[in-house]
């Protein structure tokens, strides 16, 4: 009798424990569903999932759709790291919805060996998931693979290394010394070799956009050109500021020499020196284009998404200061074949910094973008080494 009573008590305890586990799981699920970074809470509202209609007219042909989805992929990388820090499991992770919605899968995570943090991810088209929704083929314009890179994450486990790379750019205007540069370049080369450069995209936000620009440029120097989408890329550096001061001082001195009588050198040579040393896009493009035909000259065109209220990226819209005709402007259109980059500028008026620098703005419903037509001094500086190269050799073993 006593044994039977003990068994009943044990069963009751087990049932109570089971009920508590179920309640805890439901509470955890509700907590995840209400999380501010959950896809259905803060993700885009008016973006359709891929469906059979994409067989006729792909949504990826729409520039707004493409920008939105790629921004969501970058958000997924931020959340991969947050999921790791907060010990979320596969069942309650926040990140997957940000790529699964668009029929992509996680193929690789990029780990910073210094602190074990996730700073990037390779997402690939998920054919099996697409078939489940009767999407028989990959929509036209959808990349086979996307390398997405996050920016600075001000959390205890990552802030030290993130800030270290921020300071690296601030001091040297280069991120090549970082382990993240090496890891991102290797990952991008790998997917480009597997799928072909035309089927691959690299994207980043803030610090991640800085890496994406420099990694994409490094690959372009090898003759491999991938689609690049850069959100709020960093434009401030001490190196650039000191260089600007030096250039202005040099130009001022040369102009002063023009006004002074000289017995040793003709004045015209000083004037020509100013023109040759100018950072104006027309000078170096015309010079190079007239002497040698570089494939890179018309192949690699990164897309930059900027907000003038964001002091981190706003200097990309600074004109180069040359008095050239509109026909020679950097982004005047595809007819001149010399477009160095496409600058899309948010035109909402004055905003607070955090809002202006945030990633979420790039999939907002009321987004109003303008294609910048002014010549960008910083883009000319960033891409000058690329356009100064001789014609790249044909990449070996690359899919056509």
C-alpha positions, 0 to 999 in steps of 0.5 A, a space after each residue: 500500500 505504501 509502495 503504491 502511494 509512493 508511485 502515485 506521488 512520483 507520477 504526480 511529481 513527474 507530471 508537474 515537472 513536465 507541465 513546468 517544462 512545457 510552460 517554460 518552453 511556451 514562455 520562452 517561445 513567446 519571449 522570442 516572438 516578442 523580441 524587438 529583433 524578431 523578423 516579424 517585429 522589426 523586419 520589412 513589412 511589404 516584401 513578398 517571399 519568393 513564389 512561383 510568380 518569380 518564374 515570370 518576373 523576378 522580384 530581384 530585378 527591383 532595386 528596392 527589393 534587392 537592397 531590402 533583402 541584402 540589408 536583412 542578410 546583414 541584420 542576420 549576421 548581427 543576430 547570429 552573434 547575439 544568438 551566440 552571446 545569449 546562448 540561444 538554441 536552434 529552436 529559439 534563435 532569432 537569426 534564421 528567419 532573416 534569411 529563410 524568409 527569402 529562401 536562403 540557407 546558412 553555408 558558413 559563419 566567419 569567426 574572429 579568432 581573437 574573441 570567437 565572435 561571428 563577424 560574417 556569414 555566407 548565405 546560399 540560395 536554398 533550392 530545396 526550400 524554394 521547391 517546397 514553395 513551388 519556386 522551381 528555379 532561382 529567380 533572375 537577379 538573385 545571387 547564388 551566394 552572399 557574403 554579409 559582414 556586420 559592423 560594430 556591436 557594442 556588447 561586452 564579448 565583441 566591443 574590444 575587437 570591433 573598436 580595435 578595427 574601427 581605430 585601425 581604419 581611423 588611423 590608417 584608412 585600411 583594414 588589411 591588417 585585421 584577421 577579419 580582412 583575411 577571413 572575409 577575402 578567403 571566404 569571398 574567393 571561395 564562393 566566387 570560384 564555386 559560383 562565378 563572380 557574377 553570381 556572388 554578392 558582398 555586403 556590409 554595414 558600418 565597419 562591415 561595409 568598410 571591410 566589404 569595400 576593401 575586400 571587394 576591391 582586392 578581389 577586383 584587382 585579381 580580375 574577379 568582380 562581385 556585386 557589392 552593397 555597402 550600407 553606411 560605410 566609414 568615411 572618416 580617418 585621420 590619415 585622410 584628414 592629414 592627407 587632405 591638409 597636405 594636398 591643400 598645402 601643396 596646391 596652395 604652394 604650387 599656385 603661389 609659385 605660379 604668381 612668382 617670377 621664375 628663371 629656372 622653370 616655366 610657369 606652365 609646368 607648375 600649372 600642369 603639375 597641379 592638374 596631374 596631381 589632382 584627385 579629380 576622377 576625369 584626370 586619372 580615368 582619362 589618363 588611364 583609359 587613353 593609354 590602356 584598356 583595363 577590364 576593371 575600368 568598367 567592371 566593378 561598381 560598388 553600391 553605397 547607401 549613405 545618410 547625410 545625417 550620419 557623420 560616419 559615412 557622410 563624407 562620401 558625398 563630398 565633391 572632389 572640388 574640380 571644375 569638370 563638366 557634368 558629362 564627366 561626373 562620376 555617377 552621371 549614368 551608364 553611357 560614359 562607361 566610367 562609373 566608379 560607384 553608385 551613391 544612393 543618399 537618404 533624403 529625409 532631412 536632418 536625423 539623429 545619429 543613431 537613426 541615421 546610422 542604423 541598418 533598419 532604415 534601409 528596409 523602411 517603408 518610407 525610404 526616399 533615396 536619390 542617386 548622387 550625381 556629384 563627383 566623390 573625392 573619397 570614392 576617387 581615392 578609394 578606387 584609384 589603385 584599382 583603376 591604376 592597374 594593368 588589365 587583369 589576367 583571365 582568372 583560371 578555373 572560373 565558371 563563365 
